[in-house]
Amino acid sequence: MKVGVYIFATASSISPIELGEALEAHGYESLFLPEHTHIPTSRKTPFRFGGELPRYYAETYDPFVALAAVAARTERLVLGFGICLLIERDAIVVAKAVASLDVLSNGRVVLGVGAGWNRDEIENHGVDFRTRWKLLREQVEAMKAIWTEDEAEYHGDLVNVERMWSWPKPLQKPHPPVLLGSNGPRTCERVLRYADGWIPNRSLSPAEVVLRIAELEAVADERGAPHPPVTVFGAPPDDHAVLERYAEAGVERILLALPTAPAAEVCPLLERHARLVERYG
């Protein structure tokens, strides 16, 4: 079971570059960065975890820029999007950016994607909140065509890509893994239809995650499909019983949450949790 981290990296936190170098030095497998293009001041959408929305949601770096900077200063660290709000971006542009980052990083990209929860933010991008999951599916399918076909095209209800050329192609074949961030009742269907793995977030309890993994694998078996790998977002580093349950359930990767804080606060945590790298990594 691989051990990585995620952080809402901002201008007031440890630099993603410094963090990436420290993670690689301690043997961690990956760094995942989340995304919010902005936070509308209207705040009509309640924070999904309750209470006030943390300020760092509005301050986080663009993950494509930050991970490119990390790629230039590391050699082995996996560069993860946890998650990219793909519906707020253009699929052709994202396909090009992901392929470029994968080539320049020597094949280290993992693309987590999701449809988002902040209705205000999503609608600011001109996206219909009600059809965002359909849009996400079509975007992923279009990107996979662009990554794998010399002359790619895709025709959906919401995404239309006329026959086109786009290089570079990703170094990873057939393409970087696409992990779907989804916790709803249609998660199994969505993951098996158009994703390469599942990345549940902390809104699900560990017991729920393990149960859903079993359900996902059962549906995959019914369809004769391979079991999708699972990356657990926000695993509890000090709960050994939970981590053992994840390992027994076949979780591929756990991501530990790091605070949006300076290096003086973050680096001791990396040293403290490095024991998990030794145990599971």
C-alpha positions in Angstrom: 0.0 0.0 0.0 1.6 3.2 -1.2 1.8 6.3 1.1 1.3 9.8 -0.2 0.0 13.1 1.0 -2.3 15.9 0.0 -2.3 19.6 0.9 -4.1 22.8 0.1 -0.9 24.5 -0.9 -1.0 28.3 -0.8 1.4 31.2 -0.8 1.4 31.1 3.0 2.0 27.4 3.3 5.1 25.3 2.7 6.1 25.7 -0.9 5.0 22.7 -3.1 8.5 22.6 -4.4 10.1 22.3 -0.9 7.4 19.8 0.1 8.0 17.7 -3.0 11.7 17.5 -2.3 11.1 16.6 1.4 8.6 13.9 0.4 11.0 12.3 -2.0 13.7 12.4 0.6 11.5 10.6 3.1 10.4 8.0 0.6 6.8 9.0 0.2 5.2 7.9 -3.0 3.1 10.8 -4.1 1.9 14.4 -3.6 -1.7 15.2 -4.5 -3.0 18.7 -4.9 -6.7 19.8 -4.9 -8.2 22.5 -7.0 -10.6 25.4 -6.7 -10.3 28.1 -9.4 -12.0 30.5 -7.0 -14.6 30.8 -4.3 -17.6 33.0 -5.0 -18.3 35.5 -2.2 -22.0 34.7 -2.5 -21.4 31.5 -0.6 -24.9 30.1 -1.4 -23.5 26.6 -1.3 -23.0 25.3 2.2 -19.6 23.8 2.9 -19.9 20.1 2.4 -18.2 19.2 5.7 -20.2 21.8 7.7 -19.2 25.1 9.4 -17.3 27.9 7.7 -15.4 27.2 4.5 -11.7 27.4 5.2 -10.0 30.4 3.6 -7.4 28.2 1.9 -10.0 27.0 -0.5 -9.9 30.4 -2.2 -6.0 30.6 -1.9 -4.8 27.2 -3.3 -2.4 27.2 -6.2 -3.4 26.1 -9.6 -2.4 22.4 -9.5 -1.1 22.2 -13.0 1.4 25.0 -12.4 2.4 23.8 -8.9 2.9 20.1 -10.0 5.0 21.2 -13.0 7.2 23.1 -10.6 7.5 20.0 -8.3 8.2 17.8 -11.3 11.2 19.9 -12.2 12.8 19.4 -8.7 12.0 15.7 -8.1 12.7 12.5 -9.9 10.4 9.8 -8.5 7.5 11.5 -6.7 4.1 10.7 -8.3 2.3 14.0 -9.2 -1.4 13.7 -8.3 -4.4 15.8 -8.9 -6.7 15.3 -5.9 -8.9 16.4 -7.5 -9.0 18.4 -10.8 -12.4 20.0 -11.3 -12.4 19.0 -14.9 -15.9 20.4 -15.6 -14.5 23.9 -15.0 -11.9 23.4 -17.7 -11.7 22.7 -21.4 -11.1 19.0 -22.1 -8.8 19.6 -25.1 -6.6 22.0 -23.1 -6.5 19.6 -20.1 -5.6 16.7 -22.4 -2.7 18.7 -23.7 -1.5 19.8 -20.3 -1.7 16.4 -18.7 0.1 14.8 -21.6 2.8 17.5 -21.5 3.3 17.1 -17.7 3.4 13.3 -18.1 6.2 13.5 -20.7 8.2 16.1 -18.9 8.0 14.3 -15.6 8.9 10.9 -17.1 5.5 9.4 -16.6 4.6 10.4 -13.1 1.1 11.8 -13.4 -2.1 10.5 -11.8 -5.2 12.5 -12.7 -8.0 12.5 -10.1 -11.1 14.2 -11.4 -14.5 15.1 -10.0 -17.7 17.0 -10.7 -17.5 19.3 -7.6 -19.9 20.3 -4.9 -19.8 24.1 -4.9 -22.7 25.1 -7.2 -21.8 28.8 -7.1 -18.2 28.1 -8.3 -19.3 25.6 -11.0 -22.0 27.9 -12.5 -19.5 30.7 -12.7 -17.8 28.6 -15.4 -21.0 28.4 -17.3 -21.7 24.8 -16.4 -25.1 23.5 -15.6 -24.9 22.0 -12.1 -27.6 19.4 -13.0 -25.6 17.8 -15.9 -22.1 18.1 -14.5 -21.6 14.4 -14.1 -22.6 13.7 -17.7 -20.2 16.5 -18.8 -17.4 15.0 -16.7 -17.9 11.6 -18.3 -17.8 13.0 -21.8 -14.8 15.1 -21.0 -12.9 12.0 -19.7 -13.9 10.0 -22.7 -12.8 12.7 -25.1 -9.4 13.1 -23.4 -8.8 9.4 -23.6 -9.4 9.6 -27.3 -7.0 12.5 -27.7 -4.3 10.7 -25.7 -4.6 7.4 -27.5 -5.5 8.2 -31.1 -3.3 9.9 -33.7 -6.4 11.4 -35.3 -8.8 11.8 -32.5 -12.5 12.6 -32.5 -15.3 12.4 -29.9 -19.0 13.2 -30.2 -21.2 13.4 -27.2 -24.2 15.5 -26.2 -22.1 18.1 -24.3 -18.6 17.6 -25.6 -17.8 17.6 -29.3 -14.3 17.1 -30.7 -13.9 17.1 -34.4 -11.2 15.0 -36.0 -7.9 16.5 -34.7 -4.2 16.1 -34.1 -2.7 16.7 -30.6 0.8 15.9 -29.4 2.6 15.0 -27.2 0.9 11.8 -26.3 1.4 10.8 -22.7 4.4 8.7 -21.8 2.3 6.3 -19.7 0.4 3.9 -21.9 -2.4 4.0 -22.8 -2.5 7.2 -20.7 -2.1 8.4 -17.1 -4.6 6.8 -14.7 -7.8 8.7 -14.3 -9.2 8.3 -10.7 -12.8 9.3 -10.1 -13.7 11.3 -7.0 -17.3 10.2 -6.3 -19.1 9.1 -3.2 -22.7 8.9 -4.4 -24.9 5.9 -5.1 -23.7 5.8 -8.8 -20.0 5.5 -7.9 -19.6 1.9 -9.0 -21.2 2.5 -12.4 -19.2 5.7 -13.0 -15.9 4.2 -12.0 -16.3 1.1 -14.1 -17.6 3.0 -17.1 -15.0 5.6 -17.7 -12.4 5.8 -14.9 -9.3 3.8 -14.1 -9.7 3.9 -10.3 -11.6 5.4 -7.4 -10.5 8.1 -5.0 -13.1 8.5 -2.2 -12.8 11.6 0.0 -13.1 12.0 3.8 -16.9 12.4 3.7 -17.0 8.6 3.8 -16.1 6.8 7.0 -13.4 4.1 6.9 -16.1 1.4 7.3 -18.1 2.9 4.4 -14.9 3.0 2.2 -14.2 -0.7 2.9 -17.8 -1.7 2.2 -17.9 0.3 -1.0 -14.7 -1.3 -2.2 -16.3 -4.7 -1.8 -19.3 -3.5 -3.7 -17.1 -2.1 -6.5 -15.2 -5.3 -6.8 -18.4 -7.4 -6.8 -19.8 -5.3 -9.7 -16.5 -5.6 -11.5 -16.6 -9.4 -11.1 -20.1 -9.5 -12.5 -19.0 -7.6 -15.6 -15.7 -9.5 -16.0 -13.7 -6.3 -15.4 -10.6 -5.9 -13.4 -10.8 -4.5 -9.9 -10.3 -0.8 -10.0 -7.4 0.5 -7.8 -8.4 2.6 -4.8 -6.7 5.7 -3.4 -8.1 6.8 0.0 -8.1 10.5 0.4 -7.5 11.6 4.0 -6.5 8.3 5.7 -5.9 8.6 9.5 -2.2 8.3 10.1 -2.5 7.3 13.8 -5.3 4.8 13.5 -3.4 1.6 12.8 -6.6 -0.5 12.9 -8.1 1.5 10.1 -4.9 1.4 8.0 -4.7 -2.3 8.4 -8.3 -2.6 7.2 -7.4 -0.6 4.2 -4.4 -2.8 3.5 -6.5 -5.9 3.8 -9.2 -4.5 1.5 -6.5 -4.0 -1.2 -6.3 -0.2 -1.1 -3.5 0.8 -3.5 -2.6 4.1 -2.0 -3.4 6.2 1.1 -3.1 9.9 1.2 -2.4 11.7 4.5 -3.7 15.2 5.0 -1.2 17.9 5.7 -2.1 21.3 7.2 -1.9 24.5 5.1 1.0 25.7 7.2 4.6 26.7 7.0 7.5 24.3 6.6 8.3 24.5 10.3 5.0 22.8 11.1 4.7 20.5 8.1 8.2 19.0 8.0 8.0 17.4 11.5 4.8 15.7 10.4 6.6 14.2 7.4 9.3 12.8 9.7 6.7 11.5 12.1 4.6 9.7 9.5 7.6 8.4 7.6 7.2 5.2 9.7 4.1 4.5 7.6 6.2 4.6 4.5 8.5 2.0 6.0 5.6 -0.2 7.1 3.3 -0.1 4.1 5.3 1.5 1.3 
